[in-house]
Amino acid sequence: MEKRVEEHRNFVESYVRKAEVICERVRTRRPAKAVDLEIIQCEKRLKEKEFTQGNKDDIIKKFFEVRGKYRTIKEEIDQTDSFLIKFAQVMAERQSSYMEFRRLISIRVRNVFSVMLAQRNCSGRMSFNHREQILDIVVQQAGHAAVTKDTRAMSGGERSFSTVCFVLALWDAIEGPFRCLDEYDVYMDMVNRRMCMDMMLVVAKEQCSRQFIFFTPLDMSHLKFSALLRLYRMADPERGQPTQVESVHDNEEEDET
């Protein structure tokens, strides 16, 4: 008798352990028939759900697939958010560097402009309003105590000279392989023309890694040729005839031969 009791006790304990794997043991005073009836109703509802929504195994499989996709998308979103934060930081640093670089370039242009004007015993300054995108140029003419705030009030030669100084100041702050200037000496007298040409030639020699091209309708035959300087003169145009470019340097070599 005791042996049978022990066998039944072991049998019950084994089923209790199996049941506890699924869920914890629930202490209840309900009769077994009521619990069996509830189990039957749960199984019936489960079958109805499987009929309408699909097999349990398929649903579990789909759940894990969707959860995997969700985690992948969430990880990508987190990486994107992290990238946007770093990108905003980089852009803020670039904006700060740009503002500082712009300030230094403005100072450089102003200083070079003042140095160029000083060669004609003039003085002047440039005022940059970056917010409003306005540039004010103030020039004081040589021998005048008054300050000319509007360059349009200057004579044609003085205005052309100031413009050349302004262009040279910009060239000093701009990187590029070519420098071109067209009819820079319009309305200039001989003194201002020669002074501007000397200034530009000095700048060109200092920046021999760049190519400078100057266009002028006036005679420049007084310039001396060198390995860095060549003068080309366009022939006078004739109706119905194509325009030709004549090299003064080449013509002189032909004359010598």
Backbone bond lengths (Angstrom), bond angles and torsions (degrees), N, CA, C in turn:
res aa  C-N    CA-C-N  psi(-1)  N-CA   C-N-CA  omega(-1)  CA-C   N-CA-C  phi
1 M - - - 1.480 - - 1.527 110.93 -
2 E 1.301 115.85 -46.85 1.462 118.86 -179.73 1.529 110.57 -63.74
3 K 1.328 116.30 -32.58 1.453 119.97 179.73 1.516 111.07 -65.90
4 R 1.337 116.47 -40.52 1.471 120.43 179.42 1.526 110.20 -67.72
5 V 1.322 114.46 -39.53 1.479 117.66 178.30 1.517 110.00 -61.79
6 E 1.316 116.27 -41.26 1.467 119.75 179.85 1.521 111.25 -64.76
7 E 1.357 116.82 -38.20 1.463 119.81 178.39 1.520 111.33 -65.05
8 H 1.329 115.77 -43.66 1.471 119.03 178.79 1.533 111.27 -64.66
9 R 1.337 116.16 -36.56 1.469 119.46 179.39 1.528 109.97 -65.35
10 N 1.294 116.65 -42.40 1.469 119.93 178.27 1.530 111.13 -65.22
11 F 1.351 115.25 -38.71 1.467 119.08 178.76 1.527 111.09 -62.56
12 V 1.326 115.77 -43.95 1.468 119.85 179.93 1.533 110.79 -65.49
13 E 1.313 115.96 -42.51 1.471 119.56 -178.55 1.527 111.33 -64.11
14 S 1.333 116.88 -36.37 1.468 119.45 178.40 1.525 111.32 -65.26
15 Y 1.324 116.74 -40.96 1.465 119.37 177.85 1.523 111.28 -70.03
16 V 1.305 116.81 -32.99 1.471 119.15 176.88 1.529 110.44 -64.80
17 R 1.332 116.33 -41.96 1.466 119.37 178.30 1.534 111.29 -63.78
18 K 1.344 116.72 -40.90 1.459 119.85 176.62 1.526 111.55 -63.07
19 A 1.329 115.42 -39.66 1.465 118.60 -179.99 1.525 111.47 -68.78
20 E 1.323 118.02 -34.95 1.462 121.07 -179.29 1.524 111.60 -70.29
21 V 1.336 117.58 -20.65 1.464 119.83 173.99 1.519 110.16 -64.10
22 I 1.328 116.04 -36.28 1.468 120.71 -179.45 1.521 110.55 -77.75
23 C 1.324 117.88 -47.50 1.466 122.02 179.20 1.516 109.15 -158.00
24 E 1.322 114.46 165.80 1.452 118.74 177.96 1.534 110.90 -69.20
25 R 1.295 114.44 155.90 1.470 119.60 -178.79 1.521 109.78 -71.15
26 V 1.310 115.15 132.59 1.465 122.18 -178.45 1.521 108.56 -102.91
27 R 1.286 115.29 124.23 1.457 120.10 177.58 1.525 108.63 -84.11
28 T 1.307 118.44 121.55 1.463 122.56 -177.67 1.521 109.60 -147.44
29 R 1.346 114.91 155.73 1.460 121.46 178.02 1.528 111.37 -107.98
30 R 1.366 114.92 6.03 1.457 117.61 178.46 1.518 110.56 -67.66
31 P 1.329 116.56 150.22 1.464 118.70 178.63 1.520 110.97 -72.57
32 A 1.314 116.60 159.83 1.445 121.87 -178.17 1.519 112.00 -62.56
33 K 1.329 117.19 -34.62 1.457 119.67 -179.68 1.526 111.19 -64.02
34 A 1.335 116.80 -39.40 1.468 119.79 178.77 1.521 110.75 -65.02
35 V 1.334 116.78 -39.70 1.462 120.37 178.62 1.521 110.14 -66.82
36 D 1.371 116.51 -42.22 1.470 119.24 178.52 1.515 111.01 -61.93
37 L 1.345 116.63 -39.89 1.460 120.12 179.26 1.535 111.09 -63.59
38 E 1.319 116.21 -40.24 1.475 119.89 178.45 1.519 110.74 -65.64
39 I 1.346 116.70 -38.29 1.468 120.22 177.68 1.515 110.70 -63.21
40 I 1.339 116.08 -41.92 1.468 120.16 179.17 1.526 110.51 -62.33
41 Q 1.335 116.64 -43.37 1.469 120.15 179.20 1.534 111.10 -64.26
42 C 1.337 115.80 -39.28 1.484 118.68 178.26 1.522 110.93 -64.89
43 E 1.330 117.34 -42.56 1.457 120.42 178.19 1.517 111.25 -63.85
44 K 1.327 116.55 -36.39 1.463 120.18 177.94 1.526 111.19 -65.23
45 R 1.349 116.55 -44.76 1.477 119.56 177.84 1.523 111.28 -64.72
46 L 1.350 115.67 -36.37 1.459 119.63 178.97 1.523 111.01 -62.89
47 K 1.354 116.57 -42.40 1.460 120.29 178.38 1.524 110.80 -64.43
48 E 1.336 116.99 -38.19 1.467 120.32 178.43 1.539 110.08 -64.18
49 K 1.335 116.58 -41.87 1.465 119.99 178.40 1.521 111.06 -64.79
50 E 1.341 116.34 -40.67 1.459 119.23 178.50 1.520 111.24 -64.74
51 F 1.319 116.25 -33.37 1.467 119.93 -179.87 1.537 111.19 -69.69
52 T 1.334 116.36 -38.43 1.466 120.46 -177.17 1.532 112.83 -87.78
53 Q 1.337 117.59 -33.96 1.467 120.42 -172.76 1.527 113.60 -111.43
54 G 1.324 117.73 -10.70 1.448 119.35 178.59 1.505 112.73 114.32
55 N 1.319 112.49 172.93 1.449 119.26 -178.51 1.525 111.42 -68.51
56 K 1.334 115.98 147.09 1.458 120.62 -178.19 1.525 111.85 -61.22
57 D 1.319 116.46 -42.38 1.471 119.79 -179.13 1.529 111.19 -64.10
58 D 1.349 114.93 -39.01 1.476 118.23 178.20 1.517 110.96 -66.00
59 I 1.319 116.01 -39.47 1.464 119.84 179.90 1.524 110.68 -65.87
60 I 1.335 116.37 -41.30 1.461 119.85 178.61 1.525 110.51 -64.01
61 K 1.336 116.10 -42.50 1.458 120.07 178.30 1.520 111.46 -62.04
62 K 1.338 116.28 -43.77 1.463 120.28 178.66 1.523 111.16 -65.35
63 F 1.337 115.81 -35.98 1.458 119.97 178.69 1.525 111.20 -60.27
64 F 1.333 116.01 -47.18 1.465 119.43 -179.34 1.534 110.93 -66.03
65 E 1.334 117.82 -35.36 1.460 120.17 177.45 1.523 110.88 -64.89
66 V 1.344 115.43 -46.38 1.466 119.52 -179.83 1.516 111.04 -65.36
67 R 1.342 116.31 -39.35 1.458 119.06 178.82 1.522 111.68 -64.52
68 G 1.356 116.54 -37.85 1.452 120.05 176.85 1.528 111.83 -63.18
69 K 1.349 116.03 -43.56 1.465 120.18 177.70 1.525 110.93 -63.69
70 Y 1.333 115.33 -40.28 1.465 119.71 179.86 1.521 110.85 -61.38
71 R 1.329 116.75 -44.70 1.465 120.08 -179.43 1.524 111.04 -65.88
72 T 1.347 116.56 -37.46 1.472 119.50 178.12 1.520 110.95 -64.37
73 I 1.348 115.88 -45.71 1.474 120.01 179.60 1.524 111.01 -64.93
74 K 1.322 116.14 -40.41 1.468 119.73 179.27 1.528 110.65 -63.21
75 E 1.334 116.53 -39.69 1.464 120.08 178.26 1.525 110.90 -64.97
76 E 1.340 116.75 -40.50 1.464 119.97 177.64 1.522 111.28 -64.59
77 I 1.337 116.08 -40.08 1.474 119.84 178.95 1.525 110.29 -64.58
78 D 1.327 116.56 -42.51 1.470 119.59 178.18 1.524 111.14 -62.40
79 Q 1.337 116.82 -41.12 1.463 120.09 177.49 1.525 111.32 -64.57
80 T 1.349 115.74 -39.49 1.467 119.24 178.27 1.521 111.32 -64.60
81 D 1.341 116.53 -42.19 1.466 120.27 177.66 1.527 110.60 -61.32
82 S 1.343 116.07 -42.24 1.468 119.43 178.44 1.521 111.03 -64.00
83 F 1.339 116.08 -39.96 1.467 119.95 178.35 1.524 111.10 -64.14
84 L 1.337 116.62 -41.86 1.469 119.82 -179.39 1.524 111.01 -64.43
85 I 1.321 116.70 -37.11 1.467 119.51 178.42 1.530 110.25 -65.14
86 K 1.335 116.38 -45.53 1.468 120.07 178.58 1.525 110.84 -65.91
87 F 1.343 116.12 -38.22 1.466 119.81 179.20 1.525 110.73 -63.82
88 A 1.334 116.58 -40.99 1.470 119.70 177.66 1.529 110.56 -63.09
89 Q 1.331 116.92 -38.99 1.465 120.04 178.17 1.525 111.05 -65.20
90 V 1.340 116.00 -42.87 1.472 119.58 179.12 1.523 110.97 -63.80
91 M 1.344 116.58 -42.07 1.462 119.95 179.67 1.520 111.50 -65.00
92 A 1.328 116.52 -37.21 1.467 119.41 177.17 1.531 110.43 -64.77
93 E 1.343 116.50 -40.93 1.464 119.61 177.54 1.529 111.22 -66.02
94 R 1.340 116.68 -39.83 1.467 119.64 178.80 1.527 110.87 -65.93
95 Q 1.333 116.09 -39.45 1.460 119.10 178.81 1.518 110.87 -64.03
96 S 1.343 115.98 -40.84 1.461 119.77 177.89 1.527 110.77 -64.79
97 S 1.343 116.52 -42.73 1.470 119.91 178.35 1.525 111.07 -64.75
98 Y 1.338 115.63 -38.60 1.470 119.34 178.75 1.527 111.20 -63.32
99 M 1.323 116.40 -43.08 1.463 119.56 179.94 1.534 110.67 -62.69
100 E 1.325 116.41 -41.61 1.463 119.70 179.29 1.533 110.58 -67.84
101 F 1.335 116.33 -42.20 1.462 120.24 178.51 1.534 111.07 -62.39
102 R 1.333 116.77 -41.72 1.462 120.73 177.86 1.520 111.28 -63.13
103 R 1.310 116.66 -38.86 1.473 120.20 178.83 1.529 110.50 -64.11
104 L 1.335 116.55 -44.05 1.459 120.17 -179.70 1.529 111.40 -66.65
105 I 1.331 116.77 -39.09 1.467 120.09 177.64 1.529 110.47 -63.42
106 S 1.323 117.00 -40.15 1.463 120.23 178.61 1.523 111.08 -62.09
107 I 1.333 116.21 -43.19 1.472 119.95 178.36 1.526 110.48 -62.72
108 R 1.320 116.07 -41.42 1.464 120.45 -179.43 1.524 111.22 -63.84
109 V 1.323 117.05 -45.11 1.467 120.68 179.78 1.523 110.58 -63.48
110 R 1.327 116.98 -42.27 1.471 119.77 179.54 1.526 111.38 -62.01
111 N 1.334 117.04 -42.90 1.467 119.97 -178.59 1.525 111.45 -66.19
112 V 1.332 116.77 -44.46 1.466 119.66 179.69 1.521 110.47 -64.88
113 F 1.315 117.54 -38.56 1.467 121.46 178.59 1.531 110.15 -61.50
114 S 1.316 116.91 -43.57 1.465 120.30 179.48 1.527 111.29 -65.41
115 V 1.336 116.77 -39.08 1.471 120.51 178.95 1.520 110.65 -65.15
116 M 1.316 117.66 -41.61 1.460 121.11 179.43 1.530 110.98 -64.26
117 L 1.333 116.70 -42.86 1.470 119.49 179.10 1.520 111.52 -65.04
118 A 1.326 116.60 -33.62 1.465 119.95 -177.14 1.518 111.81 -64.21
119 Q 1.318 118.58 -21.55 1.461 120.49 179.10 1.530 111.43 -69.10
120 R 1.313 117.00 -17.51 1.470 121.20 175.99 1.532 110.60 -110.10
121 N 1.330 115.08 19.96 1.463 121.72 -178.89 1.524 111.67 59.00
122 C 1.313 116.09 31.73 1.468 121.67 175.03 1.524 108.66 -109.81
123 S 1.283 114.85 162.98 1.463 120.66 175.63 1.520 108.29 -133.51
124 G 1.291 115.31 155.22 1.461 118.71 -179.44 1.512 110.83 -172.88
125 R 1.285 114.55 172.71 1.460 119.72 178.06 1.525 108.50 -150.79
126 M 1.321 114.29 160.30 1.457 121.48 179.07 1.523 108.59 -121.76
127 S 1.317 115.31 138.17 1.467 121.02 -179.55 1.522 108.37 -120.59
128 F 1.335 115.49 119.81 1.460 121.34 -179.10 1.530 109.70 -100.79
129 N 1.310 115.88 125.74 1.468 121.60 171.18 1.525 106.82 -113.47
130 H 1.325 115.28 90.49 1.461 119.39 -174.23 1.525 112.03 -68.66
131 R 1.321 117.02 -31.13 1.458 119.46 -178.97 1.530 110.78 -65.99
132 E 1.341 116.11 -44.51 1.462 120.66 -179.86 1.528 112.51 -91.94
133 Q 1.344 116.37 -3.69 1.462 121.87 -179.13 1.532 111.09 57.61
134 I 1.330 114.32 50.54 1.469 121.75 -178.18 1.525 108.58 -124.59
135 L 1.327 115.82 137.00 1.457 122.47 176.54 1.523 108.60 -120.95
136 D 1.312 115.81 120.67 1.468 121.71 177.53 1.522 108.80 -108.39
137 I 1.354 116.47 131.03 1.460 122.79 178.87 1.526 108.36 -116.15
138 V 1.306 115.28 124.63 1.461 121.58 179.36 1.525 107.56 -116.15
139 V 1.332 116.44 125.23 1.466 121.97 -177.48 1.519 108.96 -127.70
140 Q 1.319 114.82 132.67 1.460 120.77 173.92 1.510 108.05 -108.45
141 Q 1.313 115.76 117.98 1.454 121.07 -175.53 1.519 110.87 -72.13
142 A 1.320 114.63 152.90 1.466 120.24 179.68 1.520 110.40 -64.76
143 G 1.332 116.57 132.27 1.455 121.05 178.02 1.509 113.87 80.64
144 H 1.335 118.03 8.30 1.456 121.64 178.89 1.525 108.56 -122.52
145 A 1.319 113.73 133.06 1.469 118.25 178.39 1.515 111.18 -79.77
146 A 1.324 116.30 -28.59 1.465 120.01 -177.40 1.518 109.87 -75.54
147 V 1.303 115.62 149.86 1.458 122.86 178.73 1.515 109.18 -98.64
148 T 1.310 117.07 127.87 1.461 122.06 178.17 1.519 108.17 -89.08
149 K 1.315 117.14 110.17 1.453 120.73 -178.34 1.521 112.06 -85.27
150 D 1.303 117.09 -21.77 1.456 120.96 -179.20 1.523 108.05 -116.01
151 T 1.321 117.60 117.37 1.464 120.58 -178.06 1.516 111.89 -65.56
152 R 1.336 117.58 -18.20 1.465 119.55 177.72 1.526 111.64 -69.30
153 A 1.323 116.94 -18.02 1.459 120.18 177.96 1.518 111.69 -81.51
154 M 1.340 118.13 -7.50 1.460 121.64 179.83 1.522 109.56 -83.70
155 S 1.318 114.52 164.08 1.457 119.28 175.99 1.520 109.70 -70.29
156 G 1.344 116.10 166.75 1.457 119.40 -177.46 1.509 112.53 -61.46
157 G 1.335 117.40 -43.49 1.459 120.74 179.82 1.516 112.57 -65.52
158 E 1.338 116.36 -42.89 1.462 119.65 179.54 1.521 110.92 -66.05
159 R 1.327 115.81 -38.73 1.463 118.63 179.00 1.533 110.68 -67.05
160 S 1.338 116.93 -39.51 1.463 119.79 178.21 1.524 110.73 -64.91
161 F 1.340 116.67 -41.00 1.459 119.82 178.21 1.524 111.35 -63.49
162 S 1.333 117.06 -42.26 1.465 120.43 178.09 1.524 110.98 -64.07
163 T 1.333 115.99 -36.48 1.467 119.38 178.32 1.517 111.26 -65.94
164 V 1.331 117.05 -40.88 1.463 120.12 177.58 1.527 110.41 -63.01
165 C 1.330 117.58 -42.30 1.466 120.59 177.04 1.529 111.11 -60.82
166 F 1.321 115.35 -40.12 1.465 120.02 178.79 1.530 110.68 -64.55
167 V 1.335 117.27 -43.83 1.472 120.87 179.99 1.522 110.60 -64.85
168 L 1.326 117.27 -42.82 1.465 119.83 178.80 1.531 111.23 -63.21
169 A 1.326 116.68 -36.62 1.466 119.81 177.25 1.524 110.79 -65.52
170 L 1.333 117.09 -40.01 1.469 119.98 176.93 1.520 111.17 -66.44
171 W 1.329 116.61 -41.37 1.468 119.69 179.19 1.526 111.04 -60.54
172 D 1.311 117.18 -34.41 1.457 120.02 -179.11 1.525 111.49 -65.74
173 A 1.326 117.16 -23.50 1.466 121.14 -176.94 1.519 113.10 -104.06
174 I 1.331 117.65 -3.25 1.462 121.32 -175.97 1.516 109.26 -114.75
175 E 1.316 116.03 131.28 1.458 121.31 176.96 1.526 109.43 -89.56
176 G 1.324 115.48 135.58 1.455 120.13 179.11 1.515 110.23 179.46
177 P 1.329 118.89 149.55 1.466 120.82 -177.11 1.524 113.72 -77.90
178 F 1.347 117.92 -17.27 1.467 120.39 -174.79 1.522 109.84 -127.18
179 R 1.323 114.34 148.30 1.468 122.47 174.07 1.526 107.01 -133.05
180 C 1.309 117.69 120.10 1.468 121.88 -178.80 1.521 109.11 -126.05
181 L 1.343 115.64 137.88 1.459 121.63 179.22 1.517 108.26 -143.12
182 D 1.322 115.91 127.51 1.461 121.29 -173.11 1.531 110.09 -112.52
183 E 1.327 115.83 127.53 1.470 123.36 174.50 1.524 111.33 50.01
184 Y 1.303 115.63 49.37 1.460 121.43 -179.18 1.521 112.23 -69.62
185 D 1.340 117.42 -24.88 1.464 120.79 -172.65 1.522 113.47 -99.90
186 V 1.329 116.38 19.66 1.463 119.27 177.86 1.525 109.82 -65.53
187 Y 1.308 117.08 135.87 1.472 125.51 178.63 1.534 112.21 70.26
188 M 1.325 118.81 8.87 1.459 120.23 178.24 1.524 110.41 -88.98
189 D 1.317 114.71 147.97 1.455 118.49 171.51 1.527 108.90 -83.80
190 M 1.303 116.69 177.18 1.457 120.93 -174.41 1.530 111.78 -62.77
191 V 1.334 116.83 -38.75 1.465 119.93 -178.12 1.524 110.88 -65.00
192 N 1.353 115.83 -49.74 1.469 119.23 -179.75 1.524 111.42 -65.23
193 R 1.343 116.30 -35.53 1.466 119.34 -179.52 1.522 110.64 -64.18
194 R 1.314 116.24 -46.93 1.461 119.90 -178.82 1.534 110.59 -66.27
195 M 1.322 116.44 -38.25 1.459 119.74 179.80 1.530 110.83 -65.50
196 C 1.336 116.70 -42.85 1.470 120.28 178.45 1.520 110.86 -64.48
197 M 1.312 117.17 -42.33 1.450 120.27 -179.88 1.531 110.78 -63.70
198 D 1.338 116.57 -42.46 1.463 119.78 177.96 1.533 110.95 -62.21
199 M 1.335 116.05 -41.69 1.465 119.75 178.58 1.523 110.82 -61.09
200 M 1.331 116.80 -46.36 1.467 120.37 -177.41 1.516 111.36 -67.78
201 L 1.318 117.39 -36.10 1.467 119.75 177.88 1.523 111.25 -67.78
202 V 1.321 116.98 -37.34 1.467 119.86 176.65 1.522 110.57 -63.17
203 V 1.345 115.26 -44.23 1.467 119.48 178.44 1.525 110.50 -62.95
204 A 1.345 116.70 -41.49 1.464 120.51 -179.61 1.528 111.50 -63.66
205 K 1.342 116.96 -39.36 1.466 119.70 178.83 1.530 111.20 -68.54
206 E 1.336 116.84 -34.96 1.464 119.90 178.29 1.526 111.30 -69.53
207 Q 1.321 116.91 -26.96 1.461 121.64 -179.18 1.533 108.95 -116.68
208 C 1.313 115.71 59.40 1.462 120.25 -174.74 1.522 112.74 -69.20
209 S 1.319 118.73 -11.28 1.458 120.45 177.01 1.532 112.06 -78.50
210 R 1.319 117.34 -6.93 1.460 122.16 178.67 1.532 110.05 -111.45
211 Q 1.318 115.55 160.23 1.461 120.69 179.13 1.532 108.89 -106.76
212 F 1.315 116.03 125.93 1.463 122.34 -179.94 1.529 108.73 -107.42
213 I 1.310 116.04 132.80 1.469 122.31 179.89 1.517 107.36 -127.71
214 F 1.337 116.42 120.42 1.461 122.10 -179.89 1.530 108.99 -118.67
215 F 1.315 115.45 131.28 1.456 121.67 177.61 1.524 108.73 -110.72
216 T 1.335 115.56 133.68 1.469 119.93 177.47 1.531 109.24 -151.73
217 P 1.311 116.85 142.15 1.466 119.40 177.11 1.523 112.73 -82.37
218 L 1.314 118.03 -2.68 1.461 121.97 -175.07 1.525 110.69 -95.35
219 D 1.326 114.69 166.04 1.464 121.38 -177.72 1.532 110.16 -77.31
220 M 1.327 116.07 128.99 1.456 121.84 178.78 1.532 111.73 -122.50
221 S 1.315 115.67 27.19 1.459 119.32 -177.17 1.525 112.83 -69.28
222 H 1.342 118.32 -12.92 1.457 120.62 -179.59 1.526 112.09 -76.30
223 L 1.331 117.24 -11.85 1.455 119.86 -178.93 1.528 110.43 -72.40
224 K 1.299 116.06 145.67 1.453 121.44 179.22 1.525 109.63 -92.92
225 F 1.310 114.65 134.34 1.458 119.65 -178.98 1.521 110.07 -78.24
226 S 1.325 115.39 153.60 1.456 121.81 176.44 1.523 107.72 -154.23
227 A 1.321 114.72 -177.73 1.467 118.59 179.27 1.520 111.63 -66.73
228 L 1.346 117.38 -19.90 1.460 121.14 -178.68 1.523 112.70 -104.64
229 L 1.328 118.15 -6.72 1.459 120.58 -175.02 1.520 110.46 -125.86
230 R 1.315 115.36 128.44 1.463 121.72 174.36 1.525 108.32 -133.44
231 L 1.345 113.90 144.76 1.453 120.58 -178.09 1.525 108.97 -119.84
232 Y 1.327 115.67 126.01 1.461 121.54 178.49 1.528 108.41 -118.65
233 R 1.325 115.27 132.49 1.462 121.17 -178.18 1.522 108.96 -119.09
234 M 1.310 115.93 128.19 1.460 120.98 179.34 1.522 109.44 -82.98
235 A 1.300 115.71 136.51 1.466 120.01 177.86 1.524 110.17 -68.07
236 D 1.339 114.77 152.91 1.455 118.84 178.69 1.534 109.51 -61.62
237 P 1.324 117.87 133.24 1.475 119.82 -176.58 1.525 111.45 -70.01
238 E 1.306 115.99 144.07 1.457 123.05 174.44 1.520 108.60 -124.59
239 R 1.303 115.44 142.50 1.461 119.01 -179.02 1.529 110.47 -64.69
240 G 1.310 113.31 132.64 1.451 118.67 178.92 1.507 113.98 81.39
241 Q 1.346 117.16 -1.42 1.456 121.05 -179.67 1.524 109.45 -115.07
242 P 1.334 118.02 139.60 1.470 119.83 177.78 1.522 110.86 -68.52
243 T 1.331 115.59 148.98 1.465 121.12 179.20 1.513 109.66 -75.66
244 Q 1.329 116.46 135.89 1.447 121.27 -179.39 1.521 109.45 -118.26
245 V 1.332 114.07 149.37 1.457 120.60 177.59 1.515 108.20 -107.64
246 E 1.300 115.72 126.17 1.463 121.25 -176.96 1.516 109.05 -111.83
247 S 1.313 116.54 131.42 1.458 122.04 178.06 1.525 108.47 -89.96
248 V 1.336 114.64 116.05 1.457 119.19 178.49 1.518 109.94 -64.53
249 H 1.304 116.83 -36.77 1.460 120.78 179.66 1.517 111.03 -63.05
250 D 1.321 117.46 -43.87 1.455 121.31 179.03 1.533 111.25 -66.35
251 N 1.345 117.15 -37.85 1.472 120.64 179.12 1.514 111.05 -63.12
252 E 1.339 115.61 -40.25 1.464 118.20 -179.61 1.534 110.39 -66.09
253 E 1.353 116.85 -37.51 1.451 118.84 177.77 1.502 111.36 -64.83
254 E 1.375 117.80 -36.59 1.460 121.27 178.43 1.513 110.35 -66.62
255 D 1.367 116.77 -39.93 1.452 119.97 179.94 1.524 110.60 -63.67
256 E 1.329 116.90 -38.38 1.460 119.78 -178.56 1.542 111.17 -66.72
257 T 1.329 115.99 -33.50 1.469 118.67 179.06 1.524 111.27 -77.70
